[in-house]
Amino acid sequence: MFTTSDGKKITLAEGATQTTAWRTANPTANKAIFIGSDHISDILNQTSCVGIRMYFAKDDKGKDTVVLIGAKADESDMEAGHIVNFGISCPSTCANGALDT
C-alpha cells in the first residue's frame, strides 16, 4: 500500500552525490525536468490521490523525460486523471545549483 509519507527526505549533499552519479553515467541525458506547481497540485488534489508516480520516458526528440501521474493507496495509477509531461528540460534551462553542477 502507498501512503502520503512514502519516500525519504535527504540532504543536499546526498542529492548532489546522487545527481552527479547520474550525470557521470549518462552524460548526454537530460539532467532534470521542471514541472510547474499548478500541475503538481492538480495531480495531488484528485480524489483518492496519495502521491505522484514519475515514469521515466523519452520525449519526441529521444531525450530522457518523465511522465507524472497520480497514484492511489492501492498502488494503482489514476489513468483517468491529470497526467503531465512536457516540462522544461535541463539542459536548456538549468539551476546552476548544487544538484546541477
N, CA, C and O atoms as a printed pandas DataFrame, in Angstrom:
     atom_number atom_name residue_name chain_id  residue_number  x_coord  y_coord  z_coord
0              1         N          MET        A               1    0.835   -1.190    0.000
1              2        CA          MET        A               1    0.000    0.000    0.000
2              3         C          MET        A               1    0.878    1.251    0.000
3              4         O          MET        A               1    1.863    1.330    0.734
4              5         N          PHE        A               2    0.511    2.218   -0.825
5              6        CA          PHE        A               2    1.168    3.521   -0.809
6              7         C          PHE        A               2    0.581    4.364    0.312
7              8         O          PHE        A               2   -0.584    4.198    0.674
8              9         N          THR        A               3    1.383    5.265    0.859
9             10        CA          THR        A               3    0.901    6.240    1.829
10            11         C          THR        A               3    1.401    7.620    1.422
11            12         O          THR        A               3    2.286    7.746    0.576
12            13         N          THR        A               4    0.831    8.644    2.026
13            14        CA          THR        A               4    1.241   10.010    1.706
14            15         C          THR        A               4    2.640   10.342    2.229
15            16         O          THR        A               4    3.190   11.389    1.887
16            17         N          SER        A               5    3.214    9.477    3.043
17            18        CA          SER        A               5    4.558    9.757    3.574
18            19         C          SER        A               5    5.643    8.863    2.971
19            20         O          SER        A               5    6.772    8.862    3.461
20            21         N          ASP        A               6    5.328    8.102    1.918
21            22        CA          ASP        A               6    6.353    7.285    1.257
22            23         C          ASP        A               6    7.438    8.176    0.663
23            24         O          ASP        A               6    7.173    9.304    0.249
24            25         N          GLY        A               7    8.642    7.661    0.629
25            26        CA          GLY        A               7    9.805    8.421    0.179
26            27         C          GLY        A               7   10.652    8.761    1.388
27            28         O          GLY        A               7   10.284    8.433    2.515
28            29         N          LYS        A               8   11.764    9.403    1.172
29            30        CA          LYS        A               8   12.668    9.751    2.264
30            31         C          LYS        A               8   13.303   11.101    1.982
31            32         O          LYS        A               8   13.817   11.342    0.890
32            33         N          LYS        A               9   13.264   11.961    2.955
33            34        CA          LYS        A               9   13.936   13.251    2.853
34            35         C          LYS        A               9   15.435   13.007    2.932
35            36         O          LYS        A               9   15.897   12.232    3.770
36            37         N          ILE        A              10   16.198   13.666    2.062
37            38        CA          ILE        A              10   17.648   13.531    2.071
38            39         C          ILE        A              10   18.284   14.902    2.187
39            40         O          ILE        A              10   17.608   15.923    2.071
40            41         N          THR        A              11   19.582   14.919    2.415
41            42        CA          THR        A              11   20.307   16.188    2.498
42            43         C          THR        A              11   20.684   16.664    1.102
43            44         O          THR        A              11   20.646   15.901    0.136
44            45         N          LEU        A              12   21.043   17.916    1.014
45            46        CA          LEU        A              12   21.525   18.473   -0.249
46            47         C          LEU        A              12   22.773   17.725   -0.707
47            48         O          LEU        A              12   22.925   17.450   -1.897
48            49         N          ALA        A              13   23.658   17.396    0.214
49            50        CA          ALA        A              13   24.879   16.671   -0.138
50            51         C          ALA        A              13   24.558   15.295   -0.727
51            52         O          ALA        A              13   25.173   14.883   -1.710
52            53         N          GLU        A              14   23.597   14.585   -0.130
53            54        CA          GLU        A              14   23.195   13.283   -0.665
54            55         C          GLU        A              14   22.607   13.441   -2.064
55            56         O          GLU        A              14   22.912   12.658   -2.964
56            57         N          GLY        A              15   21.770   14.447   -2.242
57            58        CA          GLY        A              15   21.193   14.704   -3.556
58            59         C          GLY        A              15   22.257   15.040   -4.585
59            60         O          GLY        A              15   22.195   14.577   -5.724
60            61         N          ALA        A              16   23.236   15.848   -4.186
61            62        CA          ALA        A              16   24.318   16.221   -5.104
62            63         C          ALA        A              16   25.137   14.993   -5.500
63            64         O          ALA        A              16   25.519   14.861   -6.663
64            65         N          THR        A              17   25.407   14.106   -4.568
65            66        CA          THR        A              17   26.140   12.874   -4.870
66            67         C          THR        A              17   25.361   12.019   -5.860
67            68         O          THR        A              17   25.931   11.490   -6.814
68            69         N          GLN        A              18   24.058   11.886   -5.630
69            70        CA          GLN        A              18   23.228   11.052   -6.500
70            71         C          GLN        A              18   23.082   11.657   -7.892
71            72         O          GLN        A              18   23.144   10.927   -8.882
72            73         N          THR        A              19   22.891   12.965   -7.993
73            74        CA          THR        A              19   22.737   13.578   -9.318
74            75         C          THR        A              19   24.057   13.589  -10.081
75            76         O          THR        A              19   24.068   13.466  -11.306
76            77         N          THR        A              20   25.170   13.737   -9.363
77            78        CA          THR        A              20   26.485   13.647  -10.014
78            79         C          THR        A              20   26.696   12.249  -10.579
79            80         O          THR        A              20   27.201   12.096  -11.691
80            81         N          ALA        A              21   26.312   11.232   -9.817
81            82        CA          ALA        A              21   26.441    9.853  -10.299
82            83         C          ALA        A              21   25.604    9.639  -11.561
83            84         O          ALA        A              21   26.053    8.976  -12.496
84            85         N          TRP        A              22   24.394   10.195  -11.592
85            86        CA          TRP        A              22   23.533   10.079  -12.784
86            87         C          TRP        A              22   24.201   10.733  -13.990
87            88         O          TRP        A              22   24.261   10.136  -15.066
88            89         N          ARG        A              23   24.704   11.955  -13.817
89            90        CA          ARG        A              23   25.324   12.672  -14.935
90            91         C          ARG        A              23   26.581   11.969  -15.426
91            92         O          ARG        A              23   26.854   11.954  -16.627
92            93         N          THR        A              24   27.347   11.386  -14.510
93            94        CA          THR        A              24   28.560   10.654  -14.893
94            95         C          THR        A              24   28.201    9.425  -15.724
95            96         O          THR        A              24   28.861    9.132  -16.720
96            97         N          ALA        A              25   27.165    8.715  -15.318
97            98        CA          ALA        A              25   26.743    7.502  -16.038
98            99         C          ALA        A              25   25.971    7.811  -17.310
99           100         O          ALA        A              25   25.903    6.971  -18.207
100          101         N          ASN        A              26   25.384    9.008  -17.403
101          102        CA          ASN        A              26   24.507    9.371  -18.528
102          103         C          ASN        A              26   24.844   10.778  -19.016
103          104         O          ASN        A              26   24.021   11.683  -18.878
104          105         N          PRO        A              27   26.030   10.984  -19.580
105          106        CA          PRO        A              27   26.489   12.340  -19.897
106          107         C          PRO        A              27   25.656   13.087  -20.941
107          108         O          PRO        A              27   25.711   14.316  -20.991
108          109         N          THR        A              28   24.897   12.389  -21.767
109          110        CA          THR        A              28   24.099   13.092  -22.783
110          111         C          THR        A              28   22.618   13.184  -22.423
111          112         O          THR        A              28   21.829   13.742  -23.185
112          113         N          ALA        A              29   22.239   12.643  -21.275
113          114        CA          ALA        A              29   20.836   12.652  -20.859
114          115         C          ALA        A              29   20.451   13.999  -20.261
115          116         O          ALA        A              29   21.309   14.768  -19.827
116          117         N          ASN        A              30   19.144   14.275  -20.244
117          118        CA          ASN        A              30   18.659   15.439  -19.516
118          119         C          ASN        A              30   19.063   15.308  -18.059
119          120         O          ASN        A              30   19.052   14.213  -17.495
120          121         N          LYS        A              31   19.425   16.448  -17.445
121          122        CA          LYS        A              31   19.771   16.451  -16.026
122          123         C          LYS        A              31   18.527   16.511  -15.159
123          124         O          LYS        A              31   18.488   15.925  -14.077
124          125         N          ALA        A              32   17.520   17.212  -15.630
125          126        CA          ALA        A              32   16.330   17.449  -14.817
126          127         C          ALA        A              32   15.179   17.868  -15.718
127          128         O          ALA        A              32   15.377   18.253  -16.871
128          129         N          ILE        A              33   13.976   17.787  -15.171
129          130        CA          ILE        A              33   12.767   18.262  -15.828
130          131         C          ILE        A              33   12.005   19.102  -14.810
131          132         O          ILE        A              33   11.765   18.653  -13.689
132          133         N          PHE        A              34   11.627   20.306  -15.190
133          134        CA          PHE        A              34   10.828   21.168  -14.313
134          135         C          PHE        A              34    9.359   21.029  -14.681
135          136         O          PHE        A              34    8.992   21.121  -15.852
136          137         N          ILE        A              35    8.519   20.805  -13.669
137          138        CA          ILE        A              35    7.063   20.764  -13.830
138          139         C          ILE        A              35    6.491   21.792  -12.861
139          140         O          ILE        A              35    6.832   21.778  -11.678
140          141         N          GLY        A              36    5.638   22.671  -13.338
141          142        CA          GLY        A              36    5.064   23.738  -12.526
142          143         C          GLY        A              36    4.139   23.246  -11.424
143          144         O          GLY        A              36    3.532   22.181  -11.529
144          145         N          SER        A              37    4.044   24.036  -10.372
145          146        CA          SER        A              37    3.253   23.647   -9.198
146          147         C          SER        A              37    1.766   23.517   -9.496
147          148         O          SER        A              37    1.073   22.764   -8.811
148          149         N          ASP        A              38    1.252   24.232  -10.503
149          150        CA          ASP        A              38   -0.164   24.070  -10.854
150          151         C          ASP        A              38   -0.452   22.624  -11.250
151          152         O          ASP        A              38   -1.461   22.049  -10.842
152          153         N          HIS        A              39    0.443   22.044  -12.049
153          154        CA          HIS        A              39    0.248   20.655  -12.474
154          155         C          HIS        A              39    0.419   19.690  -11.305
155          156         O          HIS        A              39   -0.331   18.722  -11.179
156          157         N          ILE        A              40    1.405   19.954  -10.452
157          158        CA          ILE        A              40    1.614   19.095   -9.281
158          159         C          ILE        A              40    0.370   19.133   -8.394
159          160         O          ILE        A              40   -0.107   18.093   -7.941
160          161         N          SER        A              41   -0.149   20.332   -8.148
161          162        CA          SER        A              41   -1.358   20.483   -7.328
162          163         C          SER        A              41   -2.550   19.789   -7.963
163          164         O          SER        A              41   -3.321   19.123   -7.272
164          165         N          ASP        A              42   -2.710   19.939   -9.294
165          166        CA          ASP        A              42   -3.828   19.288   -9.981
166          167         C          ASP        A              42   -3.784   17.774   -9.787
167          168         O          ASP        A              42   -4.819   17.135   -9.595
168          169         N          ILE        A              43   -2.589   17.211   -9.839
169          170        CA          ILE        A              43   -2.466   15.771   -9.628
170          171         C          ILE        A              43   -2.806   15.418   -8.184
171          172         O          ILE        A              43   -3.622   14.532   -7.934
172          173         N          LEU        A              44   -2.178   16.115   -7.230
173          174        CA          LEU        A              44   -2.352   15.779   -5.816
174          175         C          LEU        A              44   -3.755   16.042   -5.298
175          176         O          LEU        A              44   -4.188   15.388   -4.349
176          177         N          ASN        A              45   -4.477   16.985   -5.898
177          178        CA          ASN        A              45   -5.816   17.342   -5.429
178          179         C          ASN        A              45   -6.915   16.415   -5.940
179          180         O          ASN        A              45   -8.086   16.618   -5.620
180          181         N          GLN        A              46   -6.557   15.399   -6.729
181          182        CA          GLN        A              46   -7.556   14.446   -7.202
182          183         C          GLN        A              46   -8.028   13.564   -6.044
183          184         O          GLN        A              46   -7.239   13.170   -5.185
184          185         N          THR        A              47   -9.312   13.266   -6.037
185          186        CA          THR        A              47   -9.869   12.369   -5.021
186          187         C          THR        A              47   -9.137   11.030   -5.049
187          188         O          THR        A              47   -8.936   10.457   -6.120
188          189         N          SER        A              48   -8.744   10.535   -3.897
189          190        CA          SER        A              48   -8.058    9.261   -3.696
190          191         C          SER        A              48   -6.572    9.287   -4.032
191          192         O          SER        A              48   -5.909    8.256   -3.916
192          193         N          CYS        A              49   -6.029   10.429   -4.443
193          194        CA          CYS        A              49   -4.609   10.508   -4.776
194          195         C          CYS        A              49   -3.789   10.624   -3.490
195          196         O          CYS        A              49   -4.054   11.484   -2.650
196          197         N          VAL        A              50   -2.781    9.741   -3.345
197          198        CA          VAL        A              50   -1.900    9.810   -2.173
198          199         C          VAL        A              50   -0.483   10.234   -2.542
199          200         O          VAL        A              50    0.357   10.424   -1.662
200          201         N          GLY        A              51   -0.215   10.384   -3.828
201          202        CA          GLY        A              51    1.118   10.798   -4.265
202          203         C          GLY        A              51    1.233   10.779   -5.772
203          204         O          GLY        A              51    0.245   10.612   -6.488
204          205         N          ILE        A              52    2.440   10.950   -6.237
205          206        CA          ILE        A              52    2.707   11.026   -7.676
206          207         C          ILE        A              52    3.710    9.951   -8.052
207          208         O          ILE        A              52    4.751    9.798   -7.412
208          209         N          ARG        A              53    3.382    9.210   -9.097
209          210        CA          ARG        A              53    4.335    8.265   -9.682
210          211         C          ARG        A              53    4.969    8.977  -10.870
211          212         O          ARG        A              53    4.282    9.603  -11.678
212          213         N          MET        A              54    6.297    8.870  -10.962
213          214        CA          MET        A              54    7.034    9.502  -12.053
214          215         C          MET        A              54    7.649    8.413  -12.914
215          216         O          MET        A              54    8.554    7.697  -12.487
216          217         N          TYR        A              55    7.146    8.303  -14.124
217          218        CA          TYR        A              55    7.672    7.314  -15.059
218          219         C          TYR        A              55    8.792    7.939  -15.876
219          220         O          TYR        A              55    8.645    9.046  -16.394
220          221         N          PHE        A              56    9.910    7.234  -15.993
221          222        CA          PHE        A              56   10.971    7.662  -16.893
222          223         C          PHE        A              56   10.484    7.420  -18.318
223          224         O          PHE        A              56    9.844    6.406  -18.599
224          225         N          ALA        A              57   10.789    8.350  -19.210
225          226        CA          ALA        A              57   10.261    8.271  -20.571
226          227         C          ALA        A              57   11.232    8.939  -21.546
227          228         O          ALA        A              57   12.234    9.524  -21.135
228          229         N          LYS        A              58   10.927    8.846  -22.827
229          230        CA          LYS        A              58   11.665    9.550  -23.885
230          231         C          LYS        A              58   10.691   10.506  -24.552
231          232         O          LYS        A              58    9.554   10.139  -24.849
232          233         N          ASP        A              59   11.143   11.747  -24.787
233          234        CA          ASP        A              59   10.287   12.694  -25.482
234          235         C          ASP        A              59   10.336   12.437  -26.990
235          236         O          ASP        A              59   10.993   11.502  -27.446
236          237         N          ASP        A              60    9.642   13.267  -27.752
237          238        CA          ASP        A              60    9.566   13.051  -29.199
238          239         C          ASP        A              60   10.888   13.286  -29.917
239          240         O          ASP        A              60   11.002   12.998  -31.109
240          241         N          LYS        A              61   11.903   13.811  -29.198
241          242        CA          LYS        A              61   13.240   14.004  -29.769
242          243         C          LYS        A              61   14.219   12.967  -29.228
243          244         O          LYS        A              61   15.417   13.042  -29.500
244          245         N          GLY        A              62   13.709   11.997  -28.458
245          246        CA          GLY        A              62   14.545   10.939  -27.930
246          247         C          GLY        A              62   15.286   11.280  -26.642
247          248         O          GLY        A              62   16.123   10.497  -26.192
248          249         N          LYS        A              63   14.996   12.428  -26.042
249          250        CA          LYS        A              63   15.643   12.830  -24.791
250          251         C          LYS        A              63   14.889   12.250  -23.599
251          252         O          LYS        A              63   13.676   12.050  -23.650
252          253         N          ASP        A              64   15.630   11.986  -22.525
253          254        CA          ASP        A              64   15.019   11.487  -21.295
254          255         C          ASP        A              64   14.082   12.529  -20.701
255          256         O          ASP        A              64   14.387   13.722  -20.682
256          257         N          THR        A              65   12.941   12.062  -20.218
257          258        CA          THR        A              65   11.965   12.929  -19.578
258          259         C          THR        A              65   11.212   12.110  -18.532
259          260         O          THR        A              65   11.582   10.972  -18.245
260          261         N          VAL        A              66   10.173   12.681  -17.975
261          262        CA          VAL        A              66    9.323   11.975  -17.024
262          263         C          VAL        A              66    7.862   12.232  -17.370
263          264         O          VAL        A              66    7.507   13.274  -17.922
264          265         N          VAL        A              67    7.030   11.258  -17.032
265          266        CA          VAL        A              67    5.582   11.406  -17.117
266          267         C          VAL        A              67    5.064   11.249  -15.700
267          268         O          VAL        A              67    5.349   10.249  -15.041
268          269         N          LEU        A              68    4.298   12.240  -15.220
269          270        CA          LEU        A              68    3.762   12.228  -13.866
270          271         C          LEU        A              68    2.289   11.851  -13.892
271          272         O          LEU        A              68    1.523   12.332  -14.727
272          273         N          ILE        A              69    1.904   10.975  -12.956
273          274        CA          ILE        A              69    0.521   10.537  -12.848
274          275         C          ILE        A              69    0.207   10.320  -11.369
275          276         O          ILE        A              69    1.070    9.890  -10.603
276          277         N          GLY        A              70   -1.010   10.614  -10.979
277          278        CA          GLY        A              70   -1.417   10.372   -9.608
278          279         C          GLY        A              70   -1.466    8.883   -9.305
279          280         O          GLY        A              70   -1.714    8.062  -10.188
280          281         N          ALA        A              71   -1.225    8.550   -8.037
281          282        CA          ALA        A              71   -1.287    7.159   -7.602
282          283         C          ALA        A              71   -2.202    7.058   -6.385
283          284         O          ALA        A              71   -2.246    7.953   -5.541
284          285         N          LYS        A              72   -2.925    5.952   -6.318
285          286        CA          LYS        A              72   -3.835    5.674   -5.199
286          287         C          LYS        A              72   -3.123    4.812   -4.162
287          288         O          LYS        A              72   -2.064    4.247   -4.435
288          289         N          ALA        A              73   -3.710    4.716   -2.971
289          290        CA          ALA        A              73   -3.139    3.908   -1.898
290          291         C          ALA        A              73   -2.975    2.448   -2.308
291          292         O          ALA        A              73   -2.058    1.772   -1.841
292          293         N          ASP        A              74   -3.862    1.953   -3.181
293          294        CA          ASP        A              74   -3.758    0.551   -3.618
294          295         C          ASP        A              74   -2.667    0.345   -4.667
295          296         O          ASP        A              74   -2.563   -0.731   -5.256
296          297         N          GLU        A              75   -1.851    1.382   -4.900
297          298        CA          GLU        A              75   -0.706    1.382   -5.815
298          299         C          GLU        A              75   -1.092    1.445   -7.285
299          300         O          GLU        A              75   -0.242    1.221   -8.147
300          301         N          SER        A              76   -2.342    1.741   -7.593
301          302        CA          SER        A              76   -2.767    1.861   -8.988
302          303         C          SER        A              76   -2.599    3.307   -9.472
303          304         O          SER        A              76   -2.686    4.255   -8.692
304          305         N          ASP        A              77   -2.358    3.447  -10.772
305          306        CA          ASP        A              77   -2.277    4.767  -11.403
306          307         C          ASP        A              77   -3.677    5.324  -11.616
307          308         O          ASP        A              77   -4.626    4.573  -11.837
308          309         N          MET        A              78   -3.796    6.629  -11.548
309          310        CA          MET        A              78   -5.076    7.308  -11.790
310          311         C          MET        A              78   -5.159    7.626  -13.286
311          312         O          MET        A              78   -4.975    8.769  -13.705
312          313         N          GLU        A              79   -5.435    6.605  -14.065
313          314        CA          GLU        A              79   -5.361    6.692  -15.521
314          315         C          GLU        A              79   -6.357    7.671  -16.130
315          316         O          GLU        A              79   -6.122    8.179  -17.226
316          317         N          ALA        A              80   -7.451    7.945  -15.453
317          318        CA          ALA        A              80   -8.437    8.891  -15.978
318          319         C          ALA        A              80   -8.191   10.299  -15.423
319          320         O          ALA        A              80   -8.986   11.209  -15.656
320          321         N          GLY        A              81   -7.108   10.467  -14.705
321          322        CA          GLY        A              81   -6.837   11.743  -14.051
322          323         C          GLY        A              81   -5.898   12.640  -14.832
323          324         O          GLY        A              81   -5.729   12.502  -16.044
324          325         N          HIS        A              82   -5.300   13.551  -14.110
325          326        CA          HIS        A              82   -4.384   14.553  -14.656
326          327         C          HIS        A              82   -3.008   13.910  -14.849
327          328         O          HIS        A              82   -2.388   13.475  -13.879
328          329         N          ILE        A              83   -2.529   13.849  -16.092
329          330        CA          ILE        A              83   -1.235   13.260  -16.432
330          331         C          ILE        A              83   -0.387   14.354  -17.066
331          332         O          ILE        A              83   -0.865   15.092  -17.928
332          333         N          VAL        A              84    0.879   14.463  -16.641
333          334        CA          VAL        A              84    1.710   15.606  -17.059
334          335         C          VAL        A              84    3.026   15.145  -17.682
335          336         O          VAL        A              84    3.638   14.173  -17.240
336          337         N          ASN        A              85    3.437   15.861  -18.708
337          338        CA          ASN        A              85    4.746   15.739  -19.340
338          339         C          ASN        A              85    5.057   17.093  -19.966
339          340         O          ASN        A              85    4.374   18.079  -19.686
340          341         N          PHE        A              86    6.043   17.145  -20.777
341          342        CA          PHE        A              86    6.467   18.348  -21.482
342          343         C          PHE        A              86    6.845   19.476  -20.530
343          344         O          PHE        A              86    6.474   20.634  -20.721
344          345         N          GLY        A              87    7.605   19.093  -19.486
345          346        CA          GLY        A              87    8.185   20.092  -18.616
346          347         C          GLY        A              87    9.359   20.764  -19.323
347          348         O          GLY        A              87    9.665   20.463  -20.476
348          349         N          ILE        A              88    9.986   21.648  -18.630
349          350        CA          ILE        A              88   11.147   22.364  -19.170
350          351         C          ILE        A              88   12.393   21.588  -18.777
351          352         O          ILE        A              88   12.622   21.324  -17.597
352          353         N          SER        A              89   13.201   21.223  -19.773
353          354        CA          SER        A              89   14.343   20.353  -19.503
354          355         C          SER        A              89   15.616   21.146  -19.212
355          356         O          SER        A              89   15.765   22.308  -19.590
356          357         N          CYS        A              90   16.512   20.466  -18.531
357          358        CA          CYS        A              90   17.862   20.935  -18.294
358          359         C          CYS        A              90   18.765   19.826  -18.815
359          360         O          CYS        A              90   18.666   18.700  -18.329
360          361         N          PRO        A              91   19.638   20.089  -19.777
361          362        CA          PRO        A              91   19.930   21.423  -20.264
362          363         C          PRO        A              91   18.832   21.984  -21.144
363          364         O          PRO        A              91   18.133   21.248  -21.840
364          365         N          SER        A              92   18.716   23.071  -21.110
365          366        CA          SER        A              92   18.377   24.312  -21.721
366          367         C          SER        A              92   18.102   25.304  -20.628
367          368         O          SER        A              92   18.621   26.420  -20.676
368          369         N          THR        A              93   17.310   24.949  -19.646
369          370        CA          THR        A              93   17.076   25.838  -18.508
370          371         C          THR        A              93   17.498   25.086  -17.250
371          372         O          THR        A              93   16.779   24.212  -16.766
372          373         N          CYS        A              94   18.675   25.439  -16.727
373          374        CA          CYS        A              94   19.237   24.726  -15.579
374          375         C          CYS        A              94   19.374   25.634  -14.362
375          376         O          CYS        A              94   19.373   26.859  -14.484
376          377         N          ALA        A              95   19.490   25.023  -13.195
377          378        CA          ALA        A              95   19.535   25.768  -11.945
378          379         C          ALA        A              95   20.904   26.308  -11.598
379          380         O          ALA        A              95   21.004   27.327  -10.914
380          381         N          ASN        A              96   21.962   25.656  -12.050
381          382        CA          ASN        A              96   23.331   26.023  -11.684
382          383         C          ASN        A              96   23.533   25.998  -10.174
383          384         O          ASN        A              96   24.300   26.797   -9.637
384          385         N          GLY        A              97   22.851   25.089   -9.488
385          386        CA          GLY        A              97   22.992   24.916   -8.054
386          387         C          GLY        A              97   23.735   23.637   -7.742
387          388         O          GLY        A              97   24.307   23.007   -8.632
388          389         N          ALA        A              98   23.725   23.253   -6.477
389          390        CA          ALA        A              98   24.473   22.087   -6.012
390          391         C          ALA        A              98   24.051   20.792   -6.697
391          392         O          ALA        A              98   24.880   19.904   -6.900
392          393         N          LEU        A              99   22.764   20.669   -7.059
393          394        CA          LEU        A              99   22.315   19.434   -7.707
394          395         C          LEU        A              99   22.577   19.435   -9.197
395          396         O          LEU        A              99   22.404   18.407   -9.851
396          397         N          ASP        A             100   22.987   20.557   -9.749
397          398        CA          ASP        A             100   23.137   20.718  -11.186
398          399         C          ASP        A             100   24.587   20.877  -11.622
399          400         O          ASP        A             100   24.848   21.074  -12.809
400          401         N          THR        A             101   25.521   20.798  -10.709
401          402        CA          THR        A             101   26.920   21.055  -11.090
402          403         C          THR        A             101   27.664   19.802  -11.448
403          404         O          THR        A             101   28.846   19.861  -11.787
